[in-house]
């Protein structure tokens, strides 16, 4: 028996590389698309609505570092 506490133990899936996701090749979610579109507008990047979940996640991570909103506060 293990003493795992799911609400406390974040586990490795919170840091899992999108390339390792089992659903990473599925179309991005609506939430990803909405957030990515906003980030693309803020950073002047083109928005591609055909990205997979994994590719969208990687691009979100990249654009978050370029967004003025996140840099300013």
DSSP file (Angstrom, degrees, kcal/mol; ACC not computed):
  #  RESIDUE AA STRUCTURE BP1 BP2  ACC     N-H-->O    O-->H-N    N-H-->O    O-->H-N    TCO  KAPPA ALPHA  PHI   PSI    X-CA   Y-CA   Z-CA
    1    1 A X              0   0    0      0, 0.0     2,-0.2     0, 0.0     0, 0.0   0.000 360.0 360.0 360.0 137.0    0.0    0.0    0.0
    2    2 A X        -     0   0    0      2,-0.1     0, 0.0     1,-0.0     0, 0.0  -0.650 360.0-136.0-102.7 160.4    1.3    3.5   -0.9
    3    3 A X        +     0   0    0     -2,-0.2     2,-0.1     2,-0.0    -1,-0.0  -0.165  47.2 155.1-104.4  38.1    0.9    6.7    0.9
    4    4 A X        -     0   0    0      1,-0.1     2,-0.5     4,-0.0    -2,-0.1  -0.432  28.3-163.4 -69.5 136.7    0.1    8.8   -2.2
    5    5 A X    >>  -     0   0    0     -2,-0.1     4,-4.0     1,-0.1     3,-1.8  -0.875   1.6-164.8-121.5  96.0   -1.9   11.9   -1.7
    6    6 A X  T 34 S+     0   0    0     -2,-0.5    -1,-0.1     1,-0.3    -2,-0.0   0.784  88.2  52.0 -54.9 -32.4   -3.2   13.0   -5.1
    7    7 A X  T 34 S+     0   0    0      1,-0.1    -1,-0.3     3,-0.0     3,-0.1   0.723 123.4  29.6 -77.0 -19.6   -4.2   16.5   -4.0
    8    8 A X  T <4 S+     0   0    0     -3,-1.8     2,-0.7     1,-0.1    -2,-0.2   0.800 107.0  72.3-105.2 -44.5   -0.7   17.0   -2.5
    9    9 A X     <  -     0   0    0     -4,-4.0    -1,-0.1     1,-0.2    -5,-0.0  -0.657  60.9-167.7 -78.2 112.5    1.5   14.9   -4.8
   10   10 A X        -     0   0    0     -2,-0.7     4,-0.4    -3,-0.1    -1,-0.2   0.786  25.8-160.7 -74.1 -25.9    1.7   16.7   -8.1
   11   11 A X    >   -     0   0    0      1,-0.2     3,-0.9     2,-0.1     4,-0.2   0.149  35.6 -72.5  68.0 170.1    3.3   13.7   -9.8
   12   12 A X  G >  S+     0   0    0      1,-0.2     3,-1.5     2,-0.2     4,-0.2   0.688 117.5  77.6 -77.4 -18.1    5.2   13.6  -13.0
   13   13 A X  G 3  S+     0   0    0      1,-0.3     3,-0.5     2,-0.2    -1,-0.2   0.708  86.1  62.4 -68.9 -16.1    2.2   14.2  -15.3
   14   14 A X  G <  S+     0   0    0     -3,-0.9    -1,-0.3    -4,-0.4    -2,-0.2   0.697 114.3  33.8 -77.4 -16.6    2.1   17.9  -14.4
   15   15 A X  S <  S+     0   0    0     -3,-1.5    -1,-0.2    -4,-0.2    -2,-0.2   0.171  88.2 140.0-117.9  13.5    5.6   18.2  -16.0
   16   16 A X        -     0   0    0     -3,-0.5     2,-0.2    -4,-0.2     5,-0.1  -0.367  58.3-113.0 -69.2 135.1    5.2   15.7  -18.8
   17   17 A X    >   -     0   0    0      1,-0.1     3,-2.5    -2,-0.1     4,-0.4  -0.461  19.7-129.6 -64.9 130.9    6.6   16.6  -22.1
   18   18 A X  G >  S+     0   0    0      1,-0.3     3,-1.0     2,-0.2    -1,-0.1   0.778 107.9  65.7 -55.6 -26.0    3.9   17.1  -24.7
   19   19 A X  G 3  S+     0   0    0      1,-0.2    -1,-0.3    35,-0.1    -2,-0.1   0.737 102.0  49.4 -66.4 -20.3    5.8   14.7  -27.0
   20   20 A X  G <  S+     0   0    0     -3,-2.5    -1,-0.2    34,-0.1    -2,-0.2   0.445  82.8 117.1 -97.6  -2.3    5.1   12.0  -24.5
   21   21 A X    X   -     0   0    0     -3,-1.0     3,-0.7    -4,-0.4     4,-0.2  -0.424  61.0-144.7 -66.9 138.2    1.3   12.6  -24.2
   22   22 A X  T 3  S+     0   0    0      1,-0.2     3,-0.2     2,-0.1    -1,-0.1   0.755 104.7  38.6 -73.6 -22.6   -0.8    9.7  -25.3
   23   23 A X  T >  S+     0   0    0      1,-0.1     3,-1.8     2,-0.1    30,-0.4   0.203  83.1 111.2-107.9  14.0   -3.4   12.3  -26.6
   24   24 A X  T <  S+     0   0    0     -3,-0.7    30,-2.3     1,-0.3    31,-0.5   0.713  73.7  55.5 -63.5 -21.3   -0.8   14.7  -28.0
   25   25 A X  T 3  S+     0   0    0     -3,-0.2    -1,-0.3    -4,-0.2     2,-0.1   0.423  87.2  99.3 -94.0   3.1   -1.7   14.1  -31.6
   26   26 A X  S <  S-     0   0    0     -3,-1.8    27,-2.8     1,-0.1    28,-0.3  -0.456  91.5 -80.7 -79.5 159.9   -5.4   14.9  -31.1
   27   27 A X  B     -A   52   0A   0     25,-0.3    25,-0.2    -2,-0.1    -1,-0.1  -0.274  58.5 -93.3 -58.6 147.5   -6.7   18.3  -32.1
   28   28 A X        -     0   0    0     23,-2.0    25,-0.1    21,-0.1    -1,-0.1  -0.202  45.8-105.1 -60.3 155.1   -6.1   21.0  -29.6
   29   29 A X     >  -     0   0    0      1,-0.1     4,-2.5    -3,-0.1     5,-0.2  -0.274  26.1-108.8 -76.3 166.4   -8.8   21.7  -27.1
   30   30 A X  H  > S+     0   0    0      1,-0.2     4,-2.5     2,-0.2     5,-0.2   0.884 120.9  52.4 -62.1 -39.1  -11.1   24.7  -27.2
   31   31 A X  H  > S+     0   0    0      2,-0.2     4,-2.4     1,-0.2     5,-0.2   0.915 109.8  48.2 -64.7 -42.8   -9.4   26.2  -24.2
   32   32 A X  H  > S+     0   0    0      1,-0.2     4,-3.1     2,-0.2     5,-0.3   0.935 112.0  49.9 -61.3 -45.6   -6.0   25.8  -25.8
   33   33 A X  H  X S+     0   0    0     -4,-2.5     4,-2.4     1,-0.2    -2,-0.2   0.914 111.6  47.8 -60.9 -44.4   -7.2   27.4  -29.0
   34   34 A X  H  X S+     0   0    0     -4,-2.5     4,-1.8     2,-0.2    -1,-0.2   0.938 116.6  41.9 -62.8 -48.3   -8.7   30.4  -27.2
   35   35 A X  H  X S+     0   0    0     -4,-2.4     4,-2.5     1,-0.2    -2,-0.2   0.902 114.9  50.9 -67.1 -41.3   -5.6   31.0  -25.1
   36   36 A X  H  X S+     0   0    0     -4,-3.1     4,-2.7    -5,-0.2    -1,-0.2   0.889 107.4  53.5 -64.9 -38.9   -3.3   30.4  -28.0
   37   37 A X  H  X S+     0   0    0     -4,-2.4     4,-2.2    -5,-0.3    -1,-0.2   0.918 110.1  48.1 -61.7 -42.5   -5.2   32.8  -30.2
   38   38 A X  H  X S+     0   0    0     -4,-1.8     4,-2.3     2,-0.2    -2,-0.2   0.935 112.7  47.9 -62.0 -47.2   -4.9   35.5  -27.6
   39   39 A X  H  X S+     0   0    0     -4,-2.5     4,-1.8     1,-0.2     6,-0.3   0.890 110.4  52.3 -62.0 -39.3   -1.1   34.9  -27.2
   40   40 A X  H  X>S+     0   0    0     -4,-2.7     5,-1.5     1,-0.2     4,-1.1   0.911 110.1  48.3 -63.1 -42.7   -0.7   35.0  -31.0
   41   41 A X  H  <5S+     0   0    0     -4,-2.2     3,-0.3     1,-0.2    -2,-0.2   0.911 112.7  48.6 -63.3 -41.9   -2.5   38.3  -31.2
   42   42 A X  H  <5S+     0   0    0     -4,-2.3    26,-0.2     1,-0.2    -1,-0.2   0.791 120.0  36.7 -69.4 -28.3   -0.3   39.7  -28.4
   43   43 A X  H  <5S-     0   0    0     -4,-1.8    -1,-0.2    -5,-0.2    -2,-0.2   0.431 107.7-116.5-107.0  -0.5    2.9   38.5  -29.9
   44   44 A X  T  <5 +     0   0    0     -4,-1.1     2,-0.3    -3,-0.3    -3,-0.2   0.700  66.7 141.4  74.7  18.8    2.2   39.1  -33.5
   45   45 A X      < -     0   0    0     -5,-1.5    -1,-0.3    -6,-0.3     2,-0.1  -0.662  57.5-105.5 -91.6 148.8    2.4   35.4  -34.4
   46   46 A X        -     0   0    0     -2,-0.3     2,-0.5    -3,-0.1    -1,-0.1  -0.483  31.8-128.2 -70.7 144.4    0.1   33.7  -36.9
   47   47 A X        -     0   0    0     -2,-0.1     2,-0.6    -7,-0.0   -10,-0.1  -0.831  18.1-163.5 -96.6 128.0   -2.6   31.5  -35.3
   48   48 A X    >   -     0   0    0     -2,-0.5     3,-1.1     1,-0.1   -11,-0.0  -0.931   6.5-170.0-112.9 108.3   -2.9   28.0  -36.7
   49   49 A X  T 3  S+     0   0    0     -2,-0.6   -21,-0.1     1,-0.2    -1,-0.1   0.429  79.9  68.7 -79.1   3.6   -6.2   26.3  -35.8
   50   50 A X  T 3  S+     0   0    0    -23,-0.1    -1,-0.2     2,-0.0    -2,-0.0   0.305  70.9 125.6-102.7   7.8   -5.0   22.9  -37.0
   51   51 A X    <   -     0   0    0     -3,-1.1   -23,-2.0     1,-0.1     2,-0.1  -0.274  58.9-121.1 -67.1 152.7   -2.4   22.3  -34.3
   52   52 A X  B  >  -A   27   0A   0    -25,-0.2     4,-2.7     1,-0.1   -25,-0.3  -0.384  30.5-101.7 -82.2 169.7   -2.4   19.2  -32.2
   53   53 A X  H  > S+     0   0    0    -27,-2.8     4,-2.2   -30,-0.4   -29,-0.2   0.920 123.5  47.5 -57.4 -45.0   -2.7   19.3  -28.4
   54   54 A X  H  > S+     0   0    0    -30,-2.3     4,-2.0   -28,-0.3    -1,-0.2   0.927 114.0  44.8 -65.1 -46.3    1.0   18.7  -28.0
   55   55 A X  H  > S+     0   0    0    -31,-0.5     4,-2.3     1,-0.2    -1,-0.2   0.879 112.7  52.3 -66.8 -37.3    2.0   21.3  -30.6
   56   56 A X  H  X S+     0   0    0     -4,-2.7     4,-2.7     2,-0.2    -1,-0.2   0.913 108.5  51.2 -63.5 -41.9   -0.4   23.8  -29.1
   57   57 A X  H  X S+     0   0    0     -4,-2.2     4,-2.3    -5,-0.2    -2,-0.2   0.916 110.7  48.0 -61.9 -43.4    1.0   23.2  -25.6
   58   58 A X  H  X S+     0   0    0     -4,-2.0     4,-2.1     1,-0.2    -1,-0.2   0.911 113.1  47.7 -63.6 -42.5    4.6   23.8  -26.8
   59   59 A X  H  X S+     0   0    0     -4,-2.3     4,-3.0     2,-0.2     5,-0.2   0.886 109.3  53.6 -67.9 -38.3    3.6   26.9  -28.7
   60   60 A X  H  X S+     0   0    0     -4,-2.7     4,-2.3     2,-0.2    -2,-0.2   0.942 109.1  49.1 -58.8 -47.7    1.7   28.3  -25.7
   61   61 A X  H  X S+     0   0    0     -4,-2.3     4,-0.9     1,-0.2    -2,-0.2   0.911 113.7  46.8 -58.3 -43.0    4.8   27.7  -23.5
   62   62 A X  H >< S+     0   0    0     -4,-2.1     3,-0.5     1,-0.2     4,-0.4   0.927 114.5  45.1 -65.3 -46.3    7.0   29.5  -26.1
   63   63 A X  H >X S+     0   0    0     -4,-3.0     4,-1.3     1,-0.2     3,-1.1   0.774 100.3  67.9 -74.3 -25.8    4.6   32.5  -26.6
   64   64 A X  H 3< S+     0   0    0     -4,-2.3     3,-0.3     1,-0.3    -1,-0.2   0.869  98.7  53.7 -59.6 -34.2    4.0   33.0  -22.9
   65   65 A X  T << S+     0   0    0     -4,-0.9    -1,-0.3    -3,-0.5    -2,-0.2   0.670 112.8  43.4 -72.8 -16.4    7.7   34.0  -22.6
   66   66 A X  T <4 S+     0   0    0     -3,-1.1     2,-0.2    -4,-0.4    -1,-0.2   0.556  87.3 108.9-103.7 -11.7    7.1   36.6  -25.3
   67   67 A X     X  -     0   0    0     -4,-1.3     4,-1.4    -3,-0.3     3,-0.1  -0.493  59.3-149.4 -74.0 130.5    3.7   38.0  -24.2
   68   68 A X  H  > S+     0   0    0     -2,-0.2     4,-2.7   -26,-0.2     5,-0.2   0.859  95.8  62.1 -63.8 -36.3    3.8   41.6  -22.7
   69   69 A X  H  > S+     0   0    0      1,-0.2     4,-0.7     2,-0.2    -1,-0.2   0.908 107.9  41.6 -58.2 -43.6    0.9   40.7  -20.4
   70   70 A X  H  4 S+     0   0    0      3,-0.2    -1,-0.2     1,-0.2    -2,-0.2   0.793 115.1  50.7 -77.7 -27.0    2.9   38.0  -18.6
   71   71 A X  H  < S+     0   0    0     -4,-1.4    -2,-0.2     1,-0.2    -1,-0.2   0.861 110.4  49.0 -75.6 -35.8    6.1   40.1  -18.5
   72   72 A X  H  <        0   0    0     -4,-2.7    -1,-0.2    -5,-0.1    -2,-0.2   0.615 360.0 360.0 -82.8 -12.6    4.5   43.1  -17.0
   73   73 A X     <        0   0    0     -4,-0.7    -3,-0.2    -5,-0.2    -2,-0.1   0.389 360.0 360.0 151.8 360.0    2.6   41.4  -14.3
